[in-house]
Amino acid sequence: MASEATSAPPTPASLPRIVAASLIGTTIEWYDFFLYGSAAALVFNKLFFPDSDPLVGTLLSFLTYAVGFAARPLGALVFGHYGDRLGRKKLLVLSLVMMGGATFAIGLLPTHATVGAAAPVLLTALRLVQGFALGGEWGGAVLLVSEHGDARRRGFWASWPQTGAPAGQLLATGVLSLLTAVLSDDAFGTWGWRIPFLLSGVLVIVGLWIRLSVDESPVFKEALARAESRRTQEAEKLPLVSVLRNHWRDVLVAMGARMAENISYYVITAFILVYATTSAGVSKQTALNAVLIGSAVHFAVIPAWGALSDRVGRRPVYLLGAAGVGLWMFPFFSLVDTGSFGYLILAVTVGLVLHGAMYAPQAAFFAEMFATRMRYSGASIGAQFASVAAGAPAPLIATALLDDYGSSTPIALYVIAAAVLTLIAVGVARETRHRDLARVEAEGGESAAAGQTAQARTV
């Protein structure tokens, strides 16, 4: 007999508030993170690495950008551990404060002209704090929504925190685009670049006010109560140990699934600012505006892709996105090479729409893989460890390939190879869309989860 997911849904009034809290928090954190990436492409090479060749300076600037990704797995481990022990909400508040504080401090940093070599060292240290905080943010934000909802529309609701990425990109790019439009290059390079970083302080206050107003996940509270009542040794084991014992296969699937998603995103939104301005002869303002428009469309399509994953499954939508991104890479660079603003918008927008087909179902897909008492750790580890090999070096590798070959072909092949890895990983994964998060127990591990999926009702 087929079974329906039985997680109790939240009240109609509470779920939108929970979604809003997660969305606003993730938007602010991604704003902080992406702001650094855009500044690294536009001004940090001159401000913090002025003695280098322009393209080499950009490489060094992107290297500090990649350092933030290196700290994300550590953030995933620490926040995942305490998030599975203490709850999702407390750790989400802490991650927001850490991210906002580091970003605000970047806006106050002295440059190389003032303090010499100490400037890039301080910049790198604050980037590490950003990466550590973001490594813990993503898992908690998507779980807070996933665990409040039921299986029927989990893909749709859980995709809303995912829109925090394009919303943050939209906000960061929009602020930079406005500043570059109204300020001269000298003014922007001297003091104007600091304004978006200092603005983060105001945004964090707003985010904290909203995030503190929501309740802890009911699924987590029930799982914690069961663990405390049993008082078994199993309940006291480190979440990381339990994840690697019961869900090692799911961690590998999550890491593989992120390859095309992560690499393509940073090539389309961060590296494009370098490629379009150096190889295609496009102005900084034009490139920023194209990313701005593409990010707006990206924001709009993510919930639609999430809703589609509720109807046809997480895997088909994800596979469509991975295949689409791989096939789009050569047309993408061909369109950018024309130097036309309209074609540049088309290249970025189509790329981000296809990326959204992977990013939208990812939140529910990863959450459904893991048991409640190890879900924060499992989802965060799978997502953030992959970022070290995927998103972290993507702009760096793409810039190095451009420097070595002077062509976009190796860069396109790089993204296509990532798409193949993702197609394999998601292709061997189990479908999870009908899984009841409250019933995925740690002691059953993969076998219990697989059995529940096999019994789930298909539509």
C-alpha positions in Angstrom: 0.0 0.0 0.0 1.4 3.4 -0.9 2.1 5.8 1.9 1.9 9.5 2.1 4.4 11.7 3.9 3.1 12.5 7.3 5.0 15.5 8.6 2.6 17.9 10.2 2.5 21.1 8.2 2.8 24.4 9.9 0.0 26.9 10.2 -0.7 29.0 7.1 0.5 32.1 8.9 3.8 30.7 10.2 5.3 29.2 7.1 5.5 32.4 5.1 7.1 34.1 8.1 9.7 31.3 8.4 10.4 31.5 4.7 10.8 35.2 4.9 13.3 34.9 7.8 15.4 32.4 5.9 15.2 34.3 2.7 16.2 37.7 4.2 19.0 36.2 6.2 20.4 34.3 3.2 20.0 37.3 1.0 22.1 39.4 3.4 24.8 36.7 3.7 25.0 36.2 -0.1 25.1 39.9 -0.6 28.2 40.0 1.6 29.8 37.1 -0.1 29.1 38.1 -3.7 30.0 41.7 -3.0 33.5 40.6 -2.3 33.6 38.6 -5.6 32.5 41.5 -7.6 34.9 43.9 -5.9 37.7 41.3 -6.5 37.0 41.4 -10.2 36.7 45.2 -10.4 38.9 47.0 -7.8 40.7 44.8 -5.3 43.5 43.9 -7.8 44.5 47.6 -7.9 43.9 48.4 -4.2 45.5 45.4 -2.6 47.9 44.0 -5.3 49.0 47.2 -7.1 52.5 46.0 -8.0 51.2 43.1 -10.2 50.4 42.9 -13.8 46.6 43.7 -14.2 45.6 40.1 -15.0 48.0 38.7 -12.4 46.6 41.1 -9.9 43.1 39.8 -10.7 44.4 36.3 -10.2 45.7 37.2 -6.8 42.4 39.0 -6.0 40.4 35.9 -6.9 42.8 33.8 -4.8 41.7 35.7 -1.7 38.2 35.2 -3.0 38.8 31.4 -3.1 40.1 31.5 0.5 36.6 32.2 1.6 35.5 28.9 0.1 38.3 27.1 1.9 36.8 28.1 5.2 33.3 27.0 4.3 33.9 23.3 5.1 35.1 24.2 8.6 32.1 26.3 9.0 29.9 23.4 7.8 31.5 21.1 10.4 31.3 23.5 13.3 27.8 24.9 12.6 26.5 21.5 11.5 27.7 19.9 14.8 26.1 22.5 17.0 23.1 22.9 14.7 22.3 19.2 15.2 22.9 19.5 18.9 21.4 22.9 19.8 19.0 23.7 17.0 18.9 25.5 13.7 17.9 29.0 14.8 20.7 29.8 17.3 23.4 29.0 14.7 21.7 31.0 12.0 21.7 34.1 14.2 25.4 33.6 14.9 26.3 33.1 11.2 24.5 36.3 10.3 26.4 38.3 12.9 29.8 36.9 11.9 29.2 37.5 8.2 27.9 41.0 8.6 30.7 42.0 11.0 33.4 40.7 8.6 31.9 42.5 5.6 31.5 45.8 7.5 35.2 45.5 8.6 36.3 45.1 5.0 34.7 48.5 4.3 37.0 50.0 6.9 40.3 48.3 5.7 43.3 50.3 4.8 44.7 49.5 1.3 48.1 48.6 0.1 49.0 52.2 -0.4 48.5 52.9 3.3 49.8 49.8 5.2 51.6 47.8 2.5 51.6 44.0 2.7 49.4 44.0 5.8 46.4 45.1 3.6 46.0 41.8 1.7 46.7 39.8 4.9 43.9 41.6 6.7 41.6 41.2 3.7 42.3 37.5 3.6 41.6 37.1 7.3 38.2 38.7 7.0 37.4 36.6 3.9 38.1 33.6 6.0 35.5 34.7 8.5 33.0 35.3 5.7 33.6 31.8 4.4 33.3 30.2 7.8 30.0 32.0 8.4 28.5 31.1 5.0 29.5 27.5 5.5 27.1 27.3 8.4 24.4 29.5 7.0 23.2 27.6 4.0 22.4 24.3 5.8 20.5 25.9 8.6 18.5 28.2 6.4 17.2 25.6 4.1 16.5 23.1 6.9 14.5 25.6 8.9 12.1 25.8 6.0 12.3 22.2 4.9 11.5 20.9 8.4 8.6 23.3 8.9 6.8 22.2 5.8 5.5 18.9 4.5 6.6 16.7 1.5 3.8 17.8 -0.9 5.2 21.3 -1.5 8.7 21.1 0.2 10.5 21.7 -3.1 8.7 25.0 -3.6 9.0 26.3 -0.1 12.6 25.2 0.4 13.6 26.9 -2.9 12.8 30.3 -1.5 15.9 30.4 0.7 17.8 29.5 -2.5 16.6 32.7 -4.0 18.7 34.5 -1.4 21.7 33.8 -3.7 20.4 35.7 -6.8 18.8 38.2 -4.5 22.1 38.8 -2.8 23.8 38.9 -6.2 21.2 41.3 -7.4 21.6 43.6 -4.4 25.4 43.5 -4.5 25.6 44.0 -8.3 22.9 46.7 -8.1 24.7 48.7 -5.5 28.0 48.4 -7.4 26.4 49.3 -10.7 24.8 52.4 -9.2 28.0 53.5 -7.7 30.0 53.0 -10.9 27.4 54.9 -12.8 27.3 58.0 -10.5 31.0 58.1 -9.5 34.1 58.6 -11.5 36.6 55.7 -11.7 38.9 57.6 -9.3 36.2 58.3 -6.8 35.0 54.7 -6.9 38.5 53.3 -6.5 39.4 55.7 -3.7 36.3 55.5 -1.4 33.2 54.6 -3.3 33.9 50.8 -3.1 33.6 51.0 0.7 30.0 52.0 0.7 28.4 48.6 -0.2 30.5 46.9 2.5 29.5 49.4 5.2 25.9 49.0 4.1 26.1 45.5 5.4 25.9 46.7 9.0 22.4 48.1 8.4 21.2 45.0 6.6 22.4 42.7 9.4 20.3 44.6 12.0 17.2 44.1 9.8 18.1 40.4 9.3 18.5 39.8 13.0 15.3 41.4 13.9 13.4 39.1 11.5 15.4 35.9 12.2 15.0 36.2 15.9 11.2 36.2 15.5 10.8 32.6 14.2 10.5 29.4 16.1 12.9 26.4 16.1 12.1 23.6 13.7 9.4 21.3 15.1 11.0 18.2 13.4 14.3 19.0 15.2 12.6 19.5 18.6 10.8 16.2 18.3 14.0 14.4 17.3 15.9 16.0 20.2 13.2 15.0 22.7 13.3 11.4 21.4 17.1 11.3 21.7 17.0 12.7 25.2 14.3 10.3 26.3 16.3 7.3 25.0 19.6 8.5 26.4 21.4 6.0 24.3 25.0 6.1 23.2 23.8 6.5 19.6 22.2 9.8 20.5 25.5 11.1 21.9 27.7 10.4 19.0 29.2 13.2 17.0 26.8 14.1 14.1 29.9 14.0 11.8 30.6 10.4 12.8 27.0 9.4 12.2 26.9 11.1 8.9 30.0 9.3 7.6 28.7 6.0 8.9 25.1 6.1 7.8 25.1 8.6 4.9 28.5 8.5 3.2 26.9 7.7 -0.1 24.6 10.7 0.2 27.5 13.0 1.0 29.2 11.9 -2.2 26.1 12.4 -4.2 25.6 15.9 -2.8 29.2 16.8 -3.5 28.9 15.5 -7.1 25.6 17.3 -7.6 27.2 20.6 -6.6 30.0 20.5 -9.2 28.1 21.8 -12.2 25.9 24.1 -10.1 28.7 25.8 -8.3 31.2 26.1 -11.1 28.8 27.3 -13.7 27.4 29.9 -11.3 30.7 31.6 -10.5 31.8 31.5 -14.2 28.5 33.1 -15.2 28.4 35.8 -12.5 32.0 36.5 -11.3 34.4 35.5 -14.0 32.2 37.1 -16.7 33.1 40.5 -15.2 36.7 39.8 -16.1 36.1 38.1 -19.4 33.6 40.6 -20.8 35.8 43.6 -19.8 39.2 42.2 -20.9 38.4 40.0 -23.9 35.1 41.2 -25.3 35.8 45.0 -24.8 32.7 45.5 -22.7 32.6 48.3 -20.0 32.4 47.4 -16.3 29.0 49.1 -16.2 27.6 47.0 -19.1 28.9 43.8 -17.6 27.4 44.6 -14.2 24.1 45.5 -15.8 23.9 42.2 -17.6 24.5 40.3 -14.4 22.0 42.5 -12.7 19.2 41.6 -15.2 20.2 37.9 -15.3 20.0 37.7 -11.5 16.5 39.2 -11.5 15.3 36.5 -13.8 17.2 33.9 -11.8 15.4 35.0 -8.7 12.0 34.7 -10.4 12.5 31.2 -11.9 13.9 29.4 -8.8 10.6 29.0 -7.1 9.1 27.7 -10.4 11.8 25.1 -10.7 11.2 24.2 -7.1 7.5 23.7 -7.7 8.2 21.6 -10.7 10.4 19.3 -8.6 7.4 18.7 -6.4 5.5 17.4 -9.4 8.1 15.4 -11.3 10.8 14.8 -8.7 14.1 16.4 -7.7 16.3 14.3 -10.0 14.7 15.1 -13.4 14.8 18.8 -12.8 18.3 18.7 -11.5 19.5 16.6 -14.5 17.8 19.0 -16.9 19.8 21.9 -15.4 23.1 20.1 -15.4 22.7 19.0 -19.1 21.5 22.5 -20.1 24.4 24.3 -18.5 26.9 22.0 -20.2 25.3 22.5 -23.6 25.0 26.3 -23.1 28.7 27.0 -22.5 29.9 27.4 -26.1 26.9 29.5 -27.1 27.4 31.5 -23.9 30.9 32.6 -24.7 30.1 33.2 -28.4 27.3 35.6 -27.4 29.6 37.4 -24.9 32.3 37.7 -27.6 30.0 39.8 -29.8 30.3 42.7 -27.3 26.6 43.4 -27.7 24.7 44.3 -24.5 21.6 42.4 -25.7 23.6 39.2 -26.4 25.4 39.6 -23.1 22.1 39.7 -21.3 20.9 36.7 -23.2 24.0 34.7 -22.4 23.9 35.4 -18.7 20.1 35.1 -18.3 19.8 31.7 -20.1 22.8 30.4 -18.1 21.3 31.4 -14.8 17.9 30.0 -15.7 19.5 26.6 -16.4 21.5 27.0 -13.2 18.3 27.5 -11.3 17.0 24.1 -12.4 19.8 22.7 -10.3 19.8 25.2 -7.5 16.1 25.2 -6.8 15.5 21.5 -5.9 18.9 21.3 -4.2 17.6 22.5 -0.8 14.9 19.9 -0.5 17.0 17.2 -2.3 19.8 17.5 0.2 17.6 17.9 3.3 15.7 14.7 2.3 18.9 12.7 2.1 19.7 12.8 5.9 18.2 11.9 9.2 17.1 14.7 11.5 19.8 14.5 14.1 22.5 14.6 11.5 20.7 16.6 8.8 22.4 20.0 9.4 25.8 18.3 9.4 25.1 16.0 6.4 23.6 18.7 4.2 26.3 21.3 5.1 29.2 18.9 4.7 28.0 17.6 1.3 27.4 21.1 0.1 30.3 23.0 1.5 33.1 20.4 1.0 32.2 20.4 -2.7 32.5 24.2 -2.8 36.3 23.9 -2.2 36.7 21.9 -5.4 34.0 23.7 -7.3 33.1 27.3 -6.6 36.3 28.3 -4.8 38.7 27.8 -7.7 36.2 28.4 -10.5 37.0 32.1 -11.2 40.7 31.4 -10.5 40.9 28.5 -12.9 38.9 30.3 -15.6 41.1 33.4 -15.3 44.2 31.2 -15.5 42.9 29.4 -18.6 42.2 32.7 -20.2 45.7 34.0 -19.4 47.3 30.8 -20.7 45.3 30.1 -23.9 43.7 33.5 -24.7 40.5 31.7 -25.6 37.2 30.8 -24.0 37.3 27.2 -25.3 39.2 25.7 -22.4 36.8 27.5 -20.0 33.8 26.1 -21.7 35.3 22.5 -21.6 36.0 23.0 -17.9 32.3 23.7 -17.2 31.2 20.9 -19.4 33.4 18.4 -17.5 31.7 19.6 -14.3 28.3 19.1 -15.8 29.2 15.5 -16.7 30.3 14.8 -13.1 26.9 16.2 -11.8 24.9 14.1 -14.3 26.6 11.0 -13.1 26.1 11.8 -9.4 22.5 12.8 -9.7 21.9 9.9 -12.1 22.8 7.3 -9.5 21.0 9.1 -6.6 17.7 8.0 -5.2 14.5 10.1 -5.7 13.6 11.7 -2.4 10.6 14.0 -3.0 8.1 11.9 -1.0 10.3 11.4 2.0 8.9 12.3 5.4 11.7 14.2 7.2 10.2 13.3 10.6 10.5 9.6 9.9 14.0 9.4 8.6 15.8 8.0 11.6 19.5 7.8 12.2 19.5 4.2 13.2 18.1 3.2 9.9 20.7 5.0 7.9 20.5 4.6 4.2 18.5 1.4 4.2 15.6 3.0 6.1 15.6 6.0 3.9 15.7 3.9 0.8 12.9 1.8 2.0 10.8 4.8 2.7 11.4 6.2 -0.7 10.5 2.9 -2.3 7.2 2.9 -0.5 6.4 6.6 -1.3 3.4 7.3 -3.4 4.2 8.3 -6.9 2.1 10.9 -8.9 
